[in-house]
Amino acid sequence: MDIAGRGGLVGRGQAAFVEARTRHDQISDRENRSFILDFDPANVTPSLQDRLVRRPYLPLSPAATKLVDYMALMAADAAVPAETVERWAPLLLDALDGAPPRPRSRLSALLSMIEAAPGAPWTAMAMAERAGLSVSRLHALFREEFNTTPRAWLAQLRLNRVREWLGTTDLSIAELAYRSGYADQSALTRAMRKATGLTPAAYRRQVQDSGSKKREP
């Protein structure tokens, strides 16, 4: 599966999170079935929201896996009433939120530094130096822990920040490009078009039309 350029394998006991208006695609070499849950982020705890945005591919806890198996059995026997599905959704989200925490990332300190200053001139070399690693080891850890490269991870982080700021602030698009590390407004516009099919201005209108509240970052 590909979610805004971040690839991952999704099988039994695994889940993938696709943020609203994010391009995604999937392919399989065999027949498969999946549950797609469309939910309001407001109904999810901040900790789970943060985990889903940062790591869109996540393992299901044993409880969540068994719940999905039960849902599949019920759906296979007959059409499931809407009110039943409405009861399942919070149960599944609770199971996801209660999943055992993953081992602490060996990149935690570095990721915290980058997240605190996404607009800094981060290169693979700069990241490796801050983490006390060689560039090749840095790439290996990113591939192992996130199934992506440092550059792709950084690009997604910057784009996520821009999306957040577009919906919650009145800052100019040029200012957002500067704060998030893009060379200029045109570079940000190209990145937004590629990821969402929308320009930053169009994305802001869409989010604000849906009633998002504004606040300074």
N, C-alpha and C positions, 0 to 999 in steps of 0.2 A: 504494500500500500504506500501511496505517496501523499503526504499532507504538506502542502506549501513547500515542496522541495525536500522534506524530511522523510526518508524512506524507512520502512519497517515491515517485519513479518507479523501477521496477525492470525493466530490459530486458536484452537480450543484453550480456554483458560486465560485468554488475553483480550484486551480491549484497546480501542483507538479513539481518541477524542479529536473532533474536528470543530474548530471554533467557527462561529457564524461568519458567513461570507468568505470562507477560506477555500481556495481551490484544493480539490483532492481527487484521487483516482485510485483504482485498485484492479488487480488482475489475479487470476488463479488458473492453475493447470488442471484443476479438478472441480467437481461439483462441491458447493459449500453453501451453508446457510448462516445467517447472522441476524442479530437483533439490532435495530437502529432506534435509539432513544433520543427524541428531540425534546430537550428540556430548557427551561428558563434558568439562566445562570444565577438569578436571584434566589433560586431555591436550593442552591449548593453552598456549603460552608466555604468561607474564604480559604481555608487550608486546602480543601479539595480543588477549588478553582485554581489556586496557584500551582498545585501539583499537575493538574491536567494541562495547563498552558505550557509549563516548562517541559513536561515529559508526556507528550500526547500518546505514546505507546506505553501501556502499563499492564502488569500481570494482575489477574483477578485473584482475590482471596479465595480460599476453599468455599467460604459461605456464598460469595458472589457467583462462583462457578456452579455450585449446586442450584442456586436460584435460577440461573440462566437455563440449566438443564431442565428444571421443573417447568419453566415458561415454555421451552421448546416442546415438551411433551404435551402440555395443555393446548398449545397452538396447533400441534399436529393432529389432535383428535377432532377439533372443531373450531369454528370462528370464535375468538375470544371477545366477550363484551367489552365495550369501551370502559365501563366502570371498573372492570377487573384490571385492565391495563393501567388505569389511573392509580390503583392500589399497588401495582407492581413497581411502578417508577420510583417512588420514595424508598421502597425496600432495597431496590438495586443500588440507588445512590448512597444509602446508608451503608450497604455492604462494601461499596467502593471506598467510602470515606473511612471505614474501619479496617481497610486492608493493612496488614503489618508493614511497618516502615521498611524501606529498602536500606541496605547497608550504606553507611555514610560514603558519599562520593569522594574519591581521592582528589577530585578537582574542586571540592566545595569552597575552599578559600579563594581560589582563582575566580570561580564563577561569581562569588559575592562581590569581588572587586570590579568585575566587568559589569555586573548588574547595577552597581552603584554609579558607574560612569560609562554608559554605553556609547557616548559620543567621543570617547578618547580614541586616539589613533592605534587601536589594537591590531597587531599583526600576529601571525603564528609565533614569530620570534619573540615579540614582546610578551605574549602569553606564557611561552615556555620559560622565559627568564623569571617572570613573577612566580611561577609555580615551581621553579627549581628543577626543571626537566629539560631534556633535549627536545627539539622540535619533533623528531620521529616518535619519541615516547608520548608527547602531547597528543599527536594524531592517533596513536594507538589507543590511548585512554578515552578520547572522544568517541572513537569508533566502538570501543568495548562498552562504554556506559550509555551512549546516546545514539549509536549507529549513524553517526554523521561526522562531519569534519569541523574543526574549530571555526573555520570561515563560515560554513553554513549555519552553525549554531548561533554565531554572532549576528549574522544577517537576519535570522528569525527573531532573535531577541530585540534587535533594533526595530524591526517592523512591528512587533507586538507593542513596543513602547509607543511608537507613532500612532498606532490604532487607538491605544488608550487615550493618548493626549488629544487626538482629533475629536474624540467623543466627549471629552471632559474639560477642554480648555478652549479659549478663544485665541490662543497663540497663532501667529501667522505660520503658514506652511514652510516658509523659508526658515523661520526660527526653529521649527520642529526638525527640519532637515539638519540644521546645525547641531542641535542638542542630541540628536540620535546618531551622529557620525556620518551622515551622507555628504558627499562632496558639494552638492548644491540641491536646489529645489527640483531640478530636472532629474537628478539621480534618484531622488526619493519618489518622484512621480513614476519613473520607469519601474522601480521595485514594487510600488503599490499596484500598478497595472498588471504586472506579471503575476503577483500573488492573489489579487482579488478581482481583477478585471475593471477596477474603478480607479479614478484619479483620487488623490488625497481630498480634494474639495468635494467630489461626489460622495466619497465615503463619509466625510463629516456631515454632509447634508442628510444622508441616509440614517446615520446614527442619531443625530440631533432631532430628526423628524420622529424618531421612535420614542422620544421623551427622555433622552439621556440628560443627566444633570451635569452642569459645568463645574469644574474646580481646577485650581492651579496645580501643576505637578510639583 
